[in-house]
Amino acid sequence: MKEVRDLLNKAIRELRDEGLEPDILLVGPKFIEYAVEQLRECRFKIYKIEELGYDAVVADSSYLGQVKRASRRISVEPLLVENEMWEEIRKLDV
């Protein structure tokens, strides 16, 4: 999913713009299902966290838990809902 790559890159870019160095990803099991290719390409340490579900957290491990802005949470769930909507529209054959 190109959209997942874009979400990850945006979160990484935002953290770097704030002077942080993101180096870990905390990912839910459902996020892994839809982002496995992007995660393989990623050079971050990746930790699976069951409670995150469809979400992932990109973070700078040096500041995680100390500074609120040291991480960004992203989700694939809105993308899945949008894709389902477009599939339904295509099926209508209007």
Buried (B, 14 or more C-beta within 10 A) or exposed (E): BEBBBEBBEEBBEBBEEEEBEBBBBBBBEBBBEBBEEBBEEBEBEBEEBEEBBBBBBBBBBEBBEEEEEBBBEBBBBEBBEEBEEEEEEEEEEE
